[in-house]
Amino acid sequence: MYNKNNNKNKTKNQSDKNNKFSNNKKSDKKSFEGKKDNFKFSNHTKRTNKTNDVEKPSDGTVRLNKYIANAGICSRREADKLIEAGVVKVNGETVTTLGYKVKPTDIVEVEGQKIKNEKKVYILLNKPKDYLTTTKDPKNRKTVMELIKGAVKERVFPVGRLDRQTTGLLLFTNDGELADKLMHPKSNVPKLYHVTLNKNFSGSDFEKLVKGIELEDGFIKPDALSYVMGKKNELGIQIHSGKNRIIRRIFEHLGYDVIKLDRVMYAGLTKKNLPRGKWRFLTEKEVNFLKMLC
């Protein structure tokens, strides 16, 4: 699926809706041409023969947060919050101790509902704007869960967040182990965005951003940056940071407003043949690729 020779022998006028970032005239400006299907993950890929980072004890017990994550309720970190909040019971008793271990025969309840391990499912959505990336909204606003309603009987949750006005790729799963790894900063999962600004992006700001800028929560430098073909107010930016609103904050720091923000690639997955508002299941090859990244 990810062909390293995808860029060879391209003609000057070749156009692709999902691959429209062009080469820049200056040699030091990195290009996005073809990168959505041609990423080299030499700095991110870790091959291992282990199937799990944490081995189960010999008595068959497993940490409670992992049990909850494997049931497709949420990630392990979010499961810890549920445990601390006192909404998790084991065999009828409330458990608030992090690190508590359960046996396969134990009965586990979350918010009054009995849970059990489910088969793992993986869904990729091309998110439209005006949808919240959350499983519930107390104000009854539209959420991304409505867009995949009925897709599977298993309970899935979004991996990470896209803000309400941001569009593009969003992954759902009930695989809490993989979700935690993809969201962990050390995984360096690459993400590619198409940014539309309220005005042309100057060459001096381009060079400044390529070198990296200092935000209120630390230094940030994109992995790659390019103007979109023929347009000075549209850019492609690749980044692996998972900080909140990081793309919008980068350009706001430089004095620009982000009019549109679209995530066109996530961890090697692209929007090819996936219209806005539609979803699809990941292939076995794609799932294995995600696990290999982490």
ROGU-258587 format. One record per atom (N, C-alpha, C, O): x, y, z. Coordinates in steps of 0.2 Angstrom, whole numbers, plus 5000, padded with zeros to 4 digits. Example, Ala and Ser with C-alpha at 12.3 -4.5 7.8 and 13.67 -1.06 7.14 Angstrom:
2
506649725039
506249785039
506649845039
507149835042
506449895035
506849955036
506450005039
506750065040
//
This chain:
294
500449945000
500050005000
500450065000
500250114997
501050065003
501450125004
502150115000
502650085002
502050134993
502550124988
503150174989
502950234988
503750154990
504350204990
504450234984
504850284984
504250204978
504450224972
503850264969
503850274963
503450294973
502750324971
502950384967
502550414963
503450424969
503650484966
503950484959
504050534956
504250424957
504650424951
504250434945
503650414944
504550474940
504250484933
503650514933
503250504929
503550564938
502950604938
503050664933
503550694933
502550674930
502550734925
502350794929
502050794934
502550854926
502450914929
501750934930
501550964935
501250914926
500550934926
500150884930
499550884930
500450824932
500050774936
499750804942
500050844946
499050784943
498650814948
498350754952
498150714949
498350764959
497950714963
497650754968
497950794972
496950744969
496650784974
496850774981
496850814985
497150714983
497450694989
498150704990
498450684995
498450734984
499250734984
499450794980
499750794975
499250854983
499350914979
499850964982
499851024980
500350944986
500850984988
501450984984
501750924983
501651044981
502151044976
502851054979
502851084984
503351044974
504051064976
504051144976
503751174972
504451164981
504651244981
505251254977
505651214976
505351314975
505851334971
506551334975
507051314972
506551354981
507151354985
507251284987
506851244989
507851264987
508051194988
507951174996
507951114997
507951225000
507951215007
507251205009
507151195015
506751215005
506051215007
505751145006
505851115000
505551105011
505351035010
504751035006
504251075007
504650975002
504050974998
503650915001
503850865004
502950915000
502550865002
502350824996
501950774996
502650834990
502450794984
502450724985
503050694986
501950684985
501950614985
502050584992
501950524993
502150634998
502250605004
501750565008
501850525012
501150585006
500550545009
500550475008
500350435012
500850455003
500950375001
501650355001
501750304999
502150395003
502850385003
503250405009
503750425008
502950395015
503250415021
503750365023
503650305022
504350385025
504850335027
504850345035
505050395037
504650295038
504650295046
505250275049
505150235054
505850295047
506450265050
506550285057
506850255061
506250345059
506350375065
505750355070
505750355076
505250325067
504650305071
504550235071
504250205076
504750195066
504550125066
504950085071
505550085071
504650045075
505049995080
504749925078
504149915080
505149885076
504949815075
505149775081
505649785084
504649735083
504749695089
504349625088
503849625085
504649575091
504249515091
503749505097
503449455097
503749555101
503249545107
502649575105
502549625101
502049535107
501449555105
501149605110
500649645109
501349615116
501149655121
501749685125
502249655126
501649755127
502249785131
502249755138
502749755141
501649735141
501549715147
501349645147
500849625145
501749595150
501649525150
501149515156
501149545162
500649465155
500149455160
500549405166
500949365164
500349415172
500649375177
500449305176
499949295173
500849265179
500749185178
500049165181
499849115178
499749205185
499149185188
498549205184
497949195185
498649235178
498149255173
497849325175
497349345171
498049355180
497749425181
497949475177
498549465173
497649535176
497749585172
497549655176
497049655179
497949705174
497749765178
497049785176
496849775170
496749815180
496049835179
495949885173
495449885169
496449935173
496349985168
496449955161
496149975156
496849905160
496949865154
496349825152
496149825146
496049795157
495449755156
494849805153
494549785149
494849865156
494349905154
494449935147
494049935142
495149945145
495349965139
495149915133
494949925128
495349845135
495249795131
494449775129
494349745125
494049805134
493349795133
493049845128
492449845126
493549895126
493249945121
492950005124
492550045121
493050015131
492650075134
493050135133
492750185131
493750135134
494150195133
494850175133
495050115133
495350225133
496050205133
496150195140
495750205145
496750165142
496950145148
497050215153
496850205159
497250265150
497350325154
496650355156
496550375162
496150345152
495450365153
495150315158
494750335162
495350255158
495150205162
495350225169
494950205174
495950245170
496250265177
495750315180
495650315186
495550365176
495150415178
494450395180
494150415185
494150345177
493550315179
493650275185
493150275190
494150245186
494350205193
494350255198
494050245204
494750305197
494850355203
494150395204
494050415210
493750395199
493050425200
492550385204
492050405206
492750325205
492350275209
491750245205
491250225208
491850245199
491250215195
491350145192
491050115188
491950115195
492150045192
492049995198
492250015204
491649945197
491549895202
491849825200
491849805194
492149785204
492349725203
492049675208
492149685214
491649625205
491249585209
490849615214
490749595220
490549675212
490049715216
490349765221
490049795224
491049765221
491349815226
491749865222
492049855217
491649925224
491949985221
492649985222
492949975227
493049995216
493749995216
494050055214
493850085209
494450085218
494750155217
495550155217
495850205216
495750095217
496550085218
496850075211
496650025207
497250115209
497550115202
498050055203
498450045208
498050015198
498549955198
498149895200
498549835200
497549895202
497149835205
497149785199
497049805193
497249725201
497249675196
496649625196
496349615202
496349605191
495749565190
495849495187
496349495183
495549445189
495549385186
495049375180
494549405180
495149325176
494749315170
494049305173
493549315169
493949275179
493249255181
492949315185
492349305186
493249365186
492949425189
492449455185
492449465179
491949485189
491449525185
491549605186
491649625192
491649635181
491849705181
491249745178
491049735173
491149805182
490649845179
490849915179
491249935183
490649955174
490850025173
490250065173
489850055168
490150105177
489550145177
488850105177
488350125174
488950055181
488350005182
488249955176
487749915176
488649955171
488649915165
489149855166
489749875166
488949795165
489449745165
489849745158
489549755153
490549735159
490949735153
491249675152
491349635156
491449665145
491849605144
492349615138
492149665134
492849575137
493249585131
492849575124
492449525124
493049615119
492749615113
493249605108
493849615109
493049585102
493449575096
493649645094
493249695095
494249655092
494549725091
494349745084
494349705079
494049805083
493849835077
494249905076
494349935081
494249925070
494649985068
494250025062
494249995057
494050085063
493650125059
494050185057
494250225062
494050205051
494350275049
493750315046
493450295041
493750375049
493150425047
493550485043
494050505046
493150515038
493350575035
492850625039
492350635036
493150655044
492650695048
492450765045
492950795042
491850785044
491650845042
491650895048
491750875054
491550965047
491651005052
490951015056
490450975054
490951045061
490351055066
490150995070
489650985072
490650945070
490550885074
491050885080
491650895078
490850865086
491350865092
491650795092
491350745091
492250795093
492650725094
492550705101
493050715105
492050675103
491850655110
491350595109
490950595104
491350555114
490850505114
490150525117
489650505115
490150585121
489550615124
489650685124
490150715125
489050725123
489050795124
488550815129
487950805127
488650845134
488050865139
487650915136
487050925138
487850955131
487451005128
487050975122
486651015118
487150905120
486750875115
486950905108
486550905103
487550925107
487850945101
488050885097
488150835100
488150895090
488250835086
488950815088
489450855089
489050745088
489650715089
489850665084
489450645080
490550645083
490750605078
490450535079
490450495074
490250515085
489950455086
489250445081
489150385079
488950495080
488350495075
488550475068
488150445065
489150485066
489350475059
489550405058
489550375053
489650365064
489850295063
489250255067
489450195068
488750285068
488150245071
487950185067
487850185061
487950125071
487750065067
488350025064
488249975061
488950055064
489450025060
489649955063
489749915059
489649955070
489849895073
489449885080
489249935082
489349825082
489049815089
489549835094
489249845100
490149825093
490649845098
490649915100
490549965096
490849935106
490950005108
491550035106
492150005109
491650075102
492250105100
492250185102
491750215104
492850205102
493050275104
493550305099
493950275096
493550375099
494050405094
494750405097
494750415103
495150405093
495850405095
496150475094
496250495089
496250515100
496450585100
495850625098
495250605098
495950685096
495450735095
495550775089
496150795087
495050795085
495050855080
494550905083
493950885085
494750965083
494251015086
493651015081
493650995076
493151055084
492451055080
492551075073
492151045069
492951125071
492951155065
493451115060
493451135054
493851075063
494351035059
494050975056
493750945059
494250965050
494050915046
494550865045
495150875046
494350805042
494950755040
494950685044
494450675047
495450655044
495550585046
495450575054
495850615057
495050535056
494950515063
494850445064
494450415060
495250415068
495250345069
494850325075
494850355080
494450275075
494050245080
494250175081
494450135077
494250155088
494450085089
494150065096
493950105100
494149995098
494049975105
494649945107
494649915112
495249955103
495849925105
496249985110
496650025107
496149985116
496350035121
497150035121
497450085122
497449975120
498149965120
498450005114
498950045115
498249995108
498450025102
498350105103
498750145101
497750125105
497550195106
498050225110
498250285108
498150195116
498650235120
499350245117
499650295118
499550195113
500250195110
500250255105
500750285104
499650255101
499650305095
499650375098
499950425095
499350385104
499250445107
499850465111
499950525113
500250425113
500850435117
501350475113
501550465108
501650535117
502150575113
502750535110
502950555105
502950485114
503550455112
503450415105
503950395102
502750405103
502650365097
502850405091
502950375085
502850475091
502950515086
502550505080
502850495074
501950485080
501450475075
501450535070
501250585072
501650525064
501550585059
500850595057
500450555056
500750665056
500050685054
500150745049
500650785050
499850745044
499850795038
499250835038
498750805037
499350895038
498750945037
498750995031
499351015029
498151005029
498151055023
497851115027
497251115030
498251175027
498051235031
497851285026
498251305021
497251325027
497051375023
497051435028
496751435033
497451495026
497551555030
497151605028
496851605022
497051655032
496651715030
497051765025
496751815023
497651755024
498051795020
498651755018
498851705021
499051785013
499651745010
500151735016
500251785020
500451685016
501051665021
501651685018
501851665013
501951735021
502551765019
503151725019
503251675022
503651735014
504251695014
504651695020
504951645022
504651755023
505051765029
504751715035
505151685039
504051715035
503751675040
503851605039
503851555043
503851585032
503951515030
504651495033
504751445036
505151535032
505851515034
505851515042
506251465044
505551555045
505551555052
505251495055
505451465060
504651475052
504351415054
504751345053
504751305057
505051345047
505451295045
506051275051
506151225052
506251335053
506851325058
506551315065
506851295070
505851325066
505551315073
505351375076
505751425076
504851375080
504651435084
504551415091
504451355093
504551465096
504451445103
503751475105
503551525104
503351425107
502651435109
502651435117
503151425120
502051455119
502051465127
502151395130
502351395136
502051335127
502151275130
502751235127
502851175128
503251275124
503851245122
503951255114
503551285111
504551235112
504851235105
504451185101
504351135103
504251215095
503951165090
504251185083
504351235081
504351125080
504651125073
504351075069
504351015070
504051095063
503651045059
504150995056
504751015054
503950935054
504350885051
504450905043
504950895041
503950945041
504050965034
503551015033
502951025036
503651065028
503251115026
503251135019
503751135016
502651155016
502651175009
502051215007
501551205010
502151255002
501551295000
501151244995
501451194992
500451244995
500051204991
500151234984
500251294983
500151194979
500351214972
499951284970
499351284970
500351334969
500051394966
499651444971
499351484969
499651424977
499251464982
499751484988
500051434991
499851544989
500251564995
499851565002
500251575007
499251565002
498851565008
498651495010
498251485015
498951445006
498751375008
499451335009
499851335005
499451295014
500051255015
499951185018
499451175020
500451145016
500451075019
500951075025
501551095024
500751045030
501251045036
501150975039
500650955041
501750945040
501750885043
502050895050
502550925051
501750855055
501950865062
501850805066
501350765064
502150785071
502050735075
501850745082
501650705086
501850815084
501650835090
500850825091
500450835086
500650805097
499950795099
499650845103
499150835106
500050905104
499750955108
499150985106
498950985100
498751005111
498051035109
498151095105
498551145106
497751095099
497651145094
498351175092
498451235090
498851125091
499451145089
499551185083
499951225082
499151155078
499251185071
498951255071
499251305069
498351265074
498051335074
498551385078
498651435077
498851355084
499251395088
499851415085
500151475086
500151375080
500751395077
500651455072
501051495073
500051455068
499951505064
499751565067
499851625065
499351565073
499151615076
499751655079
499751715080
500251615082
500851645084
501151685079
501551735081
501151675073
501451705068
501051765065
501151795060
500451775067
499951825065
499451805060
499251855056
499251745059
498851725054
498251685057
498251655063
497651695054
497051655056
496951595052
497051595046
496851535055
496751475051
495951475049
495551465053
495851475042
495151475040
494851405039
494351395041
495351365036
495151295036
495751255038
496351265037
495551195041
496051145043
495851075042
495351055045
496251035038
496050975036
496550925037
497150935034
496450875041
496950825042
496950765036
496450735036
497450765032
497450725026
497850665026
497750615022
498250655032
498550595033
498650585040
498850635044
498550525043
498650505050
499050445050
498750385048
499650445053
499950375054
500050335048
499950275048
500150365042
500150335035
499550315032
499450295026
498950335036
498250325033
498050385029
498150435031
497750375023
497550435019
496850435018
496450385019
496550485015
495850495013
495650465006
495150475004
496150435003
495950404996
495350364997
495250315001
494850384992
494250344991
493850344997
493450304999
493850405001
493450415007
493150485008
493550525010
492550485005
492250555005
492150585012
492150545017
492050645012
491950685018
491250655021
490750645018
491350635028
490750615032
490650535031
490250505034
491050505027
491050435026
491550395030
492050425032
491450335032
491950295035
492150225032
491750205028
492650195034
492750125032
493150085037
493450115041
493150025037
493649985041
494349985038
494449985032
494749975043
495449965041
495649895039
495249855041
496049895034
496249825032
496749795037
496949825041
496849725037
497249695041
497949725040
498349725045
498149735034
498849765033
498949835036
499449845039
498449875036
498449945039
498449935047
498849975050
498149885049
498149875057
498849855059
499049885064
499149805055
499749785057
500249845056
500749845060
500149885051
500649945050
500649995056
501150015059
500050005059
499950045065
500250015071
500650055074
500149955072
500549915077
501249925077
501649925082
501549915071
502249915069
502549985071
503049995073
502150045070
502350115071
502450125078
502950155080
502050085083
502150095090
502650055093
502750055099
//
